[in-house]
Amino acid sequence: IGNIILPHRAVFGPMAGFTDAPCRRLMAQHGAGFTVSEMVSSRALVYGDHKTVSLLKAEPNGAPYGVQIFGEVPEIMGEATAAIEQYEFDFVDINMGKLMLDPDRCGRIVEQVVANTKRPVTVKMRKGWDADHITAVECAKACEQAGAALIAVHARTREQMYTPGIDPEIIARVKDAVRVPVLGNGDIHSAEDAVEMM
């Protein structure tokens, strides 16, 4: 991922309310290829909200560590990235879950984030917005073109949230459409599930 070489392809993605520093440390100890912070609001970072900043705190744990930010305004996402550049972490991850109706905006957000950091920028997206708007391939292409170094695909639409089961085919379609590494995300409940995803 950019200048980061992962030890292997099994990584630990961000989960709101769950992936705090102790959880990330535990996963790194169990061999996670990287860990990611909980999702952090770009507006809160720009306004210097201390509670939000505390979510980012890295504790050296032996695995590359990414900070995940979200927001819908490209310029504010860029400002938020600049505001956290002083902290210790290895890459910036953008949560695009709510932006799947607008591939062009996804690309502009990546552009702004890339322009405000020296670190690799990764993207987590969904399959699309709903059954009528399956946009992962278009969004992934826009993000890659804007400088994203990795795309993670949670293979459900925004409307589906966490049920029913994921659609592995959309991950394969994204993988075929871009040159950067692609991560499959969703429904990993066991080591066997992770192996099957790979």
Secondary structure, 3 states (H helix, E strand, C coil): CCCCCCCCCCCECCCCCCCCHHHHHHHHHCCCCCEEEEEEEHHHHHCCCHHHHHCCCCCCCCCCEEEEEECCCHHHHHHHHHHHCCCCCCEEEEECHHHCCCHHHHHHHHHHHHHCCCCCEEEEEEEECECCECCHHHHHHHHHHHCCCEEEEEEEECCCCCCCCCCHHHHHHHHHHCCCCEEEECCCCCHHHHHHHC
